[in-house]
Amino acid sequence: MSVSISRHHWQALLGELAQARRQRHLLTYRALIERLELPTPAMQTLTAALEHLAALDARAEYPLRSSLVISQGASRLPRTGFFECAVRLGRFSGPSDGVAAASWHASEVVRVFEYDYPEEA
């Protein structure tokens, strides 16, 4: 199944992530879906958009802005698919759960907070 996001929702997603980065806080998948008012299938659309953004960031050698989106569960980490995407992009190696994933994610979030993305200037 092919999933796409509208230009309006894509720009809104970038805006939400830029604001979260400036305020140095994380967003949950659920909060982002609600803020963006994504239509069904909302989670699949958001996931596809975040993976596309991760690929763009990796190609430009930027920290992965998609790391700012986490599950609302106790782990406070992104879903497994985020780590699988990071592995495909050559940014992370290892299991998608456990200490290595949590540590890599924490350092990636710090990198995102500290990076000046050109399109946000």
Contacts in CASP RR format, 6 or more apart in sequence:
PFRMAT RR
TARGET T0000
AUTHOR 0000-0000-0000
METHOD contacts of the structure
MODEL  1
MSVSISRHHWQALLGELAQARRQRHLLTYRALIERLELPTPAMQTLTAAL
EHLAALDARAEYPLRSSLVISQGASRLPRTGFFECAVRLGRFSGPSDGVA
AASWHASEVVRVFEYDYPEEA
1 44 0 8 1.000
3 41 0 8 1.000
3 44 0 8 1.000
3 45 0 8 1.000
3 47 0 8 1.000
3 48 0 8 1.000
4 45 0 8 1.000
4 48 0 8 1.000
5 13 0 8 1.000
5 38 0 8 1.000
5 45 0 8 1.000
5 48 0 8 1.000
5 49 0 8 1.000
9 36 0 8 1.000
9 38 0 8 1.000
9 45 0 8 1.000
9 49 0 8 1.000
10 49 0 8 1.000
12 35 0 8 1.000
12 36 0 8 1.000
13 32 0 8 1.000
13 36 0 8 1.000
13 46 0 8 1.000
13 49 0 8 1.000
13 53 0 8 1.000
14 53 0 8 1.000
14 119 0 8 1.000
16 27 0 8 1.000
16 32 0 8 1.000
16 35 0 8 1.000
16 36 0 8 1.000
17 27 0 8 1.000
17 53 0 8 1.000
17 65 0 8 1.000
17 66 0 8 1.000
17 68 0 8 1.000
17 69 0 8 1.000
18 117 0 8 1.000
18 120 0 8 1.000
20 26 0 8 1.000
20 27 0 8 1.000
20 68 0 8 1.000
21 65 0 8 1.000
21 68 0 8 1.000
21 112 0 8 1.000
21 113 0 8 1.000
21 117 0 8 1.000
21 120 0 8 1.000
24 113 0 8 1.000
26 68 0 8 1.000
26 69 0 8 1.000
26 70 0 8 1.000
26 76 0 8 1.000
26 109 0 8 1.000
27 35 0 8 1.000
27 68 0 8 1.000
27 69 0 8 1.000
27 70 0 8 1.000
28 69 0 8 1.000
28 70 0 8 1.000
28 71 0 8 1.000
28 72 0 8 1.000
29 43 0 8 1.000
29 46 0 8 1.000
29 69 0 8 1.000
29 70 0 8 1.000
29 71 0 8 1.000
29 72 0 8 1.000
29 79 0 8 1.000
30 72 0 8 1.000
31 72 0 8 1.000
32 46 0 8 1.000
32 69 0 8 1.000
33 42 0 8 1.000
33 43 0 8 1.000
33 46 0 8 1.000
36 46 0 8 1.000
38 45 0 8 1.000
38 46 0 8 1.000
39 45 0 8 1.000
46 69 0 8 1.000
47 79 0 8 1.000
47 81 0 8 1.000
50 66 0 8 1.000
50 69 0 8 1.000
50 82 0 8 1.000
50 85 0 8 1.000
51 66 0 8 1.000
51 81 0 8 1.000
51 85 0 8 1.000
53 64 0 8 1.000
53 65 0 8 1.000
53 66 0 8 1.000
54 64 0 8 1.000
54 65 0 8 1.000
54 66 0 8 1.000
54 82 0 8 1.000
54 85 0 8 1.000
54 86 0 8 1.000
54 89 0 8 1.000
55 85 0 8 1.000
55 89 0 8 1.000
57 63 0 8 1.000
57 64 0 8 1.000
57 65 0 8 1.000
57 66 0 8 1.000
58 64 0 8 1.000
58 89 0 8 1.000
58 90 0 8 1.000
58 91 0 8 1.000
62 115 0 8 1.000
62 117 0 8 1.000
63 108 0 8 1.000
63 111 0 8 1.000
63 112 0 8 1.000
63 115 0 8 1.000
64 86 0 8 1.000
64 89 0 8 1.000
64 91 0 8 1.000
64 108 0 8 1.000
64 112 0 8 1.000
65 112 0 8 1.000
65 117 0 8 1.000
66 78 0 8 1.000
66 82 0 8 1.000
66 85 0 8 1.000
67 78 0 8 1.000
67 82 0 8 1.000
67 105 0 8 1.000
67 108 0 8 1.000
67 109 0 8 1.000
67 112 0 8 1.000
68 109 0 8 1.000
68 112 0 8 1.000
69 78 0 8 1.000
69 82 0 8 1.000
70 76 0 8 1.000
70 77 0 8 1.000
70 78 0 8 1.000
71 77 0 8 1.000
71 78 0 8 1.000
71 79 0 8 1.000
75 97 0 8 1.000
75 102 0 8 1.000
77 97 0 8 1.000
77 101 0 8 1.000
77 102 0 8 1.000
77 105 0 8 1.000
78 105 0 8 1.000
80 96 0 8 1.000
80 97 0 8 1.000
81 96 0 8 1.000
82 96 0 8 1.000
83 92 0 8 1.000
83 94 0 8 1.000
83 95 0 8 1.000
83 96 0 8 1.000
83 97 0 8 1.000
83 101 0 8 1.000
83 105 0 8 1.000
84 96 0 8 1.000
86 92 0 8 1.000
86 104 0 8 1.000
87 93 0 8 1.000
87 94 0 8 1.000
87 96 0 8 1.000
91 108 0 8 1.000
92 101 0 8 1.000
92 104 0 8 1.000
94 100 0 8 1.000
94 101 0 8 1.000
95 101 0 8 1.000
END
